[in-house]
Amino acid sequence: MQIHESLLGIIHVAEASIIDDRSEQIAAHICTRLHDYCLSIRETQSEIRLTFDHAHAIMKRSDDSLNIQLEARDLAMFCGVQMILQLAISSVISPPQETLVWRAPRFI
């Protein structure tokens, strides 16, 4: 996790990559599982944005991976959204601990 300051205040940020050639199906499964927790889910050709209260996750699909960037205003919201993302991912990928590692983002 990385913490940086923006116009909105301090932001907690992390990203993860899932190396799997089923990125479309994994992203769809995550959206289905998190639908009730999100304020909105917006999909474009290049990304899916899941908006929560004071947090959002951006999923970018490629042929062989799914990249997720998580940003939140406070640590409690960050940890909560990260936890439900991990639960959704673990229900479709096994074993999740070997395929999902959160790290500080490369670019902010």
Residue pairs with C-beta under 8 A, 6 or more apart in sequence:
1 12
1 13
1 14
1 78
1 102
1 104
2 12
2 13
2 14
2 104
2 105
2 108
3 10
3 11
3 12
3 13
4 10
4 11
4 13
4 108
5 11
8 73
9 73
10 73
11 71
11 72
11 73
12 71
12 72
12 73
12 74
12 75
12 78
13 69
13 70
13 71
13 104
13 105
13 108
14 69
14 70
14 78
14 82
14 102
14 103
14 104
14 105
15 67
15 68
15 69
15 70
15 102
15 103
15 104
15 105
15 106
16 67
16 68
16 70
16 100
16 101
16 102
16 103
17 65
17 66
17 67
17 68
17 101
18 26
18 65
18 66
18 67
18 68
18 89
18 93
18 99
18 100
19 64
19 65
19 99
20 26
20 64
20 65
20 66
20 93
20 99
21 63
21 64
23 61
23 62
23 63
23 64
23 65
23 66
24 61
25 92
26 66
26 89
26 92
26 93
27 48
27 59
27 61
27 66
29 88
29 91
29 92
30 50
30 59
30 85
30 88
30 89
30 92
31 41
31 48
31 50
33 84
33 87
33 88
33 91
34 41
34 50
34 84
34 85
34 88
35 41
37 52
37 84
38 50
38 51
38 52
39 51
39 52
39 53
40 49
40 50
40 51
41 48
41 49
41 50
41 51
42 48
42 49
42 51
43 49
46 60
47 58
47 59
47 60
47 61
48 58
48 59
48 61
49 56
49 57
49 58
49 59
50 56
50 57
50 58
50 59
52 72
52 77
52 81
53 77
54 72
54 73
54 74
54 77
55 70
55 71
55 72
55 73
55 77
55 78
55 80
55 81
56 70
56 71
56 72
57 68
57 69
57 70
57 71
57 81
57 85
58 68
58 69
59 66
59 67
59 68
60 66
60 67
60 68
60 69
68 85
69 105
70 78
70 81
70 82
70 85
70 102
72 78
72 81
82 102
86 96
86 100
89 96
89 100
90 96
93 99
93 100
